[in-house]
C-alpha cells in the first residue's frame, strides 16, 4: 500500500483557551478543553466525514478538489475498519509539532 502522509496539527489556542486538532487533508477540525478531548473529537468527526464521503461518493467524484482527497479518505476508512484509530491518536500526540503523519 502506498504511504499516505497526513497533515495533522494539534495546538493550543490562547485566544479561545481551547485545544485544536486539525486534519488538513480532509478539512476536519476538532476542539476541546484538553488535548485528548480535541483529538477524540477530531477522530469522531473524521469517522463521520469518512462515512458521509463514501455514502455520497458519486457526488464527490464530480468535484475535483474532493475527488483528489480520495486516497486520504480511503486510508482513513481503512484505519476505521481495522480499528486503528488509536494508532492515529498516538501518532498525532507523539509529535504534535510535526505535521507529517504517516500511515502504512
SULZIBEL-V930874 format. One record per residue. N is the residue number from 0. RES is the residue in three letters. PHI is phi in degrees with one decimal (NA if undefined). BURIAL is + if it has 16 or more other C-alpha atoms within 10 Angstrom, else -. Layout:
BEGIN
n=N res=RES phi=PHI burial=BURIAL
n=N res=RES phi=PHI burial=BURIAL
END
This chain:
BEGIN
n=0 res=UNK phi=NA burial=-
n=1 res=UNK phi=-67.4 burial=-
n=2 res=UNK phi=-73.9 burial=-
n=3 res=UNK phi=-110.8 burial=+
n=4 res=UNK phi=-96.7 burial=-
n=5 res=UNK phi=-99.4 burial=+
n=6 res=UNK phi=-98.7 burial=+
n=7 res=UNK phi=-111.3 burial=+
n=8 res=UNK phi=-124.6 burial=+
n=9 res=UNK phi=-127.3 burial=+
n=10 res=UNK phi=-151.8 burial=-
n=11 res=UNK phi=-105.1 burial=+
n=12 res=UNK phi=-98.4 burial=-
n=13 res=UNK phi=-62.3 burial=-
n=14 res=UNK phi=-64.6 burial=-
n=15 res=UNK phi=-91.5 burial=-
n=16 res=UNK phi=58.2 burial=-
n=17 res=UNK phi=-130.6 burial=+
n=18 res=UNK phi=-82.4 burial=+
n=19 res=UNK phi=-122.9 burial=+
n=20 res=UNK phi=-124.1 burial=+
n=21 res=UNK phi=-124.3 burial=+
n=22 res=UNK phi=-107.1 burial=+
n=23 res=UNK phi=-65.9 burial=-
n=24 res=UNK phi=-66.1 burial=-
n=25 res=UNK phi=-118.3 burial=+
n=26 res=UNK phi=55.0 burial=-
n=27 res=UNK phi=-122.6 burial=+
n=28 res=UNK phi=-129.5 burial=+
n=29 res=UNK phi=-130.8 burial=+
n=30 res=UNK phi=-143.3 burial=+
n=31 res=UNK phi=-174.0 burial=+
n=32 res=UNK phi=-73.6 burial=-
n=33 res=UNK phi=-125.6 burial=-
n=34 res=UNK phi=-61.9 burial=+
n=35 res=UNK phi=-61.4 burial=-
n=36 res=UNK phi=-62.9 burial=+
n=37 res=UNK phi=-63.6 burial=+
n=38 res=UNK phi=-65.5 burial=+
n=39 res=UNK phi=-63.6 burial=+
n=40 res=UNK phi=-63.5 burial=+
n=41 res=UNK phi=-60.2 burial=+
n=42 res=UNK phi=-61.9 burial=+
n=43 res=UNK phi=-60.9 burial=-
n=44 res=UNK phi=-70.1 burial=-
n=45 res=UNK phi=-63.7 burial=+
n=46 res=UNK phi=-57.1 burial=+
n=47 res=UNK phi=-63.0 burial=-
n=48 res=UNK phi=-65.3 burial=+
n=49 res=UNK phi=-63.5 burial=+
n=50 res=UNK phi=-59.8 burial=-
n=51 res=UNK phi=-64.1 burial=-
n=52 res=UNK phi=-59.6 burial=+
n=53 res=UNK phi=-77.4 burial=-
n=54 res=UNK phi=-67.8 burial=-
n=55 res=UNK phi=-120.2 burial=-
n=56 res=UNK phi=-56.3 burial=-
n=57 res=UNK phi=-61.6 burial=-
n=58 res=UNK phi=-67.4 burial=-
n=59 res=UNK phi=-64.3 burial=+
n=60 res=UNK phi=-71.9 burial=-
n=61 res=UNK phi=-89.1 burial=-
n=62 res=UNK phi=-111.8 burial=-
n=63 res=UNK phi=-50.0 burial=-
n=64 res=UNK phi=-66.4 burial=-
n=65 res=UNK phi=-87.6 burial=-
n=66 res=UNK phi=-62.4 burial=-
n=67 res=UNK phi=-64.8 burial=-
n=68 res=UNK phi=-86.7 burial=+
n=69 res=UNK phi=-51.7 burial=+
n=70 res=UNK phi=-58.8 burial=-
n=71 res=UNK phi=-69.0 burial=+
n=72 res=UNK phi=-65.7 burial=+
n=73 res=UNK phi=-63.9 burial=-
n=74 res=UNK phi=-64.2 burial=+
n=75 res=UNK phi=-66.2 burial=+
n=76 res=UNK phi=-61.5 burial=+
n=77 res=UNK phi=-61.7 burial=-
n=78 res=UNK phi=-62.2 burial=+
n=79 res=UNK phi=-64.4 burial=+
n=80 res=UNK phi=-64.2 burial=-
n=81 res=UNK phi=-94.8 burial=-
n=82 res=UNK phi=54.4 burial=-
n=83 res=UNK phi=-99.6 burial=-
n=84 res=UNK phi=-59.9 burial=+
n=85 res=UNK phi=-64.2 burial=-
n=86 res=UNK phi=-64.8 burial=-
n=87 res=UNK phi=-58.5 burial=+
n=88 res=UNK phi=-63.4 burial=-
n=89 res=UNK phi=-64.8 burial=-
n=90 res=UNK phi=-61.4 burial=+
n=91 res=UNK phi=-62.1 burial=+
n=92 res=UNK phi=-78.1 burial=+
n=93 res=UNK phi=-56.5 burial=-
n=94 res=UNK phi=-137.3 burial=-
n=95 res=UNK phi=-63.9 burial=+
n=96 res=UNK phi=-87.6 burial=-
n=97 res=UNK phi=-93.7 burial=-
n=98 res=UNK phi=-90.0 burial=+
n=99 res=UNK phi=-95.6 burial=-
n=100 res=UNK phi=-106.7 burial=+
n=101 res=UNK phi=-112.7 burial=-
n=102 res=UNK phi=-131.7 burial=+
n=103 res=UNK phi=-100.5 burial=-
END
